[in-house]
């Protein structure tokens, strides 16, 4: 039975990934600060859920021996959360990374899968932003993501397989739900306010459904080492403008939703090409943005998302402001 170690496993993506891995028969250890609560993870005999900090090297030395694969999801995610406390962001997103990789390798871990970000490219004019395009990260959050890619490659060997994914923005329902991501924001407003406000609208945003994102991590555990070692891949669905996404949300939620478009000075467009991962390992997203909206709509209808417009737990920035993490 392979043992998978997931940092940040009680986060948005982890809350969908962990149950999938347990279902496949893996033993899973999650290391997470549990700031959104531990109840997002299932009770399971093969799950060891540890409330702890990836910056705690002694803890890592205890937990990592016997682990086959590390999936590193933990970070202070998105620029606004990061900017609240840049020192904290640096300590978790950058400073903790080299020790984590080094201790993983020293502990006999065989493969290390790193969740980087498609924001490492910055803003590009060219229509297809592929993996060989120059990286021009605009924020510390993106810069540290880029720097960690370089650190990881330093440790790569035939016995220590590394792979970096640069995901688009994740969307859809997860038990630890984020409602501060583009598709999820618009869906929440459409369902609970009946009105979506679009600022600008011509900006492109690449998205990926949470089911596709987690299926991809699952397959990276299983693929032959030589297929993934040293690889860096974008992972996204099609690139749509915010106006197009708003229209998709309206199509699913219903005609009663009004879309209000207001001007914006911030028309930054992000778009990525996910052709390389399709060519290399046949990965192609199976779920659309409409599917993500439908899943969220169903969760709202079932009462799974109480206080969705006001509760801090759905919005990283609000929560970070309140808990004073350091």
N, C-alpha and C positions, 0 to 999 in steps of 0.2 A: 504494500500500500504506500503510494507516494505521499510524502509530507510536504504540503504547500504552506508557505509563510507569507501572510499578506499584511503589509504595513498600511494603516488607514483603512483596514477592512470593515470598519463600522461606519464608513462614509457612504456617500450616494452610490457610487459604483460598487463598492464592497458589499453593500446590503443586498445587491442582486447577484453578485459574483459568488459569494460564499455559499449560499444554498445550492447553487448549480454544482460547485465543486464537491460538496458533501454528497449530493445526489449521484455523482459519478464515482463515488467510493474513495475519494481522497481523504487523508487526514489533514485538517486545516488548523493552523494557529493564526490568530488575528492579534496584532499589536496595534492598539489605538488608544488615544486619550479619552475616548468615549464621551466627548463633550456634547454629543447629541443623544446620549443614552445608549446603554448596551442592549436594550430590548429590540433594536433593529435586527439583531442576529438571532437565528433559531437556537433552540436548545437541542443539542445533538451530541451523542457519545464521542464522535470523532472531531468535535470542535473544541479547541482550547482558546478561550477568549480572554486576552490579557489586557487589563487596563494599565497602560504604561506609555513611556515616551521613547521615540526612536533615538533621542539624543542620549539615552542612558546606555552607555557602552557595556557596562557590567551585565545589564539585563539582556542585551543582545547576545553576549557570550554564553549566557545560560540557555537562551531559547533557540539559537540557530543550529547547534550540532544535531545531526540527524535529519535536517531539512533538505529536501531535494531541490525545490524551486522557490525563489523569492519573487513576489510581485509587489513592486514598490509603488503604492498609490498615495501614501501619506504626504501631504503638503499643506501649507496655508494657501488655499486655492483662490484664484482670481485676484486681479490687481487691486480692487478697492479693499479687500480684506487684508491684503499684504501691506498696503500703504498705511493702515491704521497703526501698525507696529512694525516698521521695517526691520528693526533689530531681531524681533521674534521670527519674522519671515525668513531672514537670512540664516538664523540659527537652525531652523527646521528644514528649509528648502535647499540650503547649500552646505552649511557647515557639518550637518549630521550625515551628509551623503557619503563622503569618502570613508569615514569609519564604518558605516553600514555595509558598504560594498566590501571593504577589506575584511571585516569580521565574518561576513558571509563566506568569502572565499577561504579564509583560514579555517572556518568551521566545516568545510567540506560540501558546501552548497554547490550544485552542478549547474544551475542556470539562474540568471537574474534578469527579470523583465521590468523595464523601467517605463513608467507613464510620464512622458515629457509633455509637450503641448504644441499645437500647430501655431501658437502665437510666437514661436521662436523666429518665424520668417519676417515678422513686422508687416508692414503694408506694402504690397507688391502691385505693380501695374499689369504684369504679364498674366494672361488668362489661366495658364496652368502652373501653379506653384508646386513643383515636384521636389523631391528630396535633395536634388543637387543644386537647387537655387541657394544663393548666398543667404546666410542667416543675419537678420538685422533686427534683433529684439529691441523693443521700444521701452520696456519697463524692467525694473529689477526682477520682478516675478519671471518674466520671459528670459532675461539674461541668465538667471540662476538655473533655469531649466536647461538652457543651452550648455552652461558650464558643467552641469552634471552629466550630460551626454558624453562630454570629453573625458571626464573623470572615469566614467564606467568603461569606456573603451580601453583605458590604460590597464585595466585589470583583466581584460578578455584573454582567454587562452583556450586550448582544446579541451581542458578540463573544467573551464569556467565559462559557460556559454552566456553571452549577453545579447539582449535585444531591446531596442528602444522604439516605442510607439509614440507618434505625435498625433493625439486624437483631436478631432474637431470638437465642438461643444456638444456635450451629451444631453439628450432629451428623453422624456418619457418618465414613467412612474417607477420609483424605487421606495423601499420601506423607509429609508432615511432620505426623504425627498428634499430636493433643492428647488426653490421657486424663484431663484435669482439668475436663471439661465434662459436665453432668448425664447425658445419655443415654450418652455414651462411658464415663463412670465406671462406671455400673451394668452396662453390657455387659461391660466388662473384668472386673469382680468376678464376674459370673454365670459367665462362661466359665472364668476362671482360678482362682476360689476356690469356685465352686458355691454361693455365698451372697451375697445382696445385703443390706446394712444400710441401712434407710431411717430417717432421723431426722425424726420427725414424720410427714410424708407428705401432709398436706392442702395444702401449699404448691403453688401453680401455677407452672409454668415454661414460657414460650413457647420453642419450638425451631424450627429450620429446617434442612433437609437440606443438606449442603454442595454437592450437585449443583444444587439450586434456587438457593442463594445465588450460586454462580458463573455459572449461566445468567442470573440477573438482571443481574449486572455486565456480562456480555456483551451483553445487549440494551440496556443504557443507553448503550453506545458507539454503537449503531446507530440508536436512535430519533431522530426529528426533534427538533431543538433546542427548538422551542417546546413540545414535549410534556413536556420534563423541566426546563426552565430555572427555577431558583428553587424547585424542588419538594423537599419533605421527606416521605419515606414510611417507615412501618413495614414490615418484611418478616418474616413469621413463618408458621408452620403453626398448627394448632390449639393452644390452651393446655390442657395436661394437668397433673394433680397429679403430684407425685413418686411417689406410690403407684400411680397409673395407669401411669406410665412404667415403673416396676419390673415391673408385671404384664405389660406389652407385651414387655419384655426376656425375662421368663420364658417367655412364649408362644413366642418365637422360639428361645430357646436350649434349652429343654426342661424337663420337669417335675421333673427332678432338682435344679433350682435352688431353694433355699429363700430366702424373703424374711423378714428379721427386722426388725420395726418397733420402734424405741425412741423414747421421748418426746424432744421438742426444745423449747427455749424460743424458738427462732428459726423462727417460722411465717410469715415474710414471703412474700407471694405477689406474683409479677410476671405480668402478662398484658397482651397488646396486641391491638388490632384491626388486621387487615391488609386491611380492606375498601377503603380509599381507593386503594391501589396497584392493586387489582384493577379498580376502577371507572375509574381514570385511564389505565392502560396495559395492562390485561388480564393483569397478572401474578398467577398462582396457583400455589402450590407443587404439584408433581406427585409428590413423594416423601414417604412417610410416615415416622414414627419407626421403625416396624417395618422399613422398607427400610434405614434407617441401621443398625439392629441386625444385620440380615442381612449387609450389606456388611462390617461390622466382624467378624462371626463368620467370614465367608469369608476375610478377611485374616488372622485368627488361625490358621485351619486351614491356610492356605498358608505359615505361618511368617514372615509379613511384619512381625510385631510382636514381636520377641524381647524378653525381660525386661520384659514390659508392666507388672508390678507394682512393679518396682524402678528401672528406668532413668530417670535424670533427664530425658532429652530429651523425655519425654512429658508432663512436669509443669512448667509455666512457673516456678512458685515455686522448685522444687528446682534447676532450671537457673540461675535468676537468682542464687540463693544461692551457687552454685559458681563462676560466671564473673566475679563482681565487675565488672560493667559500670559505667562511670561516664560 
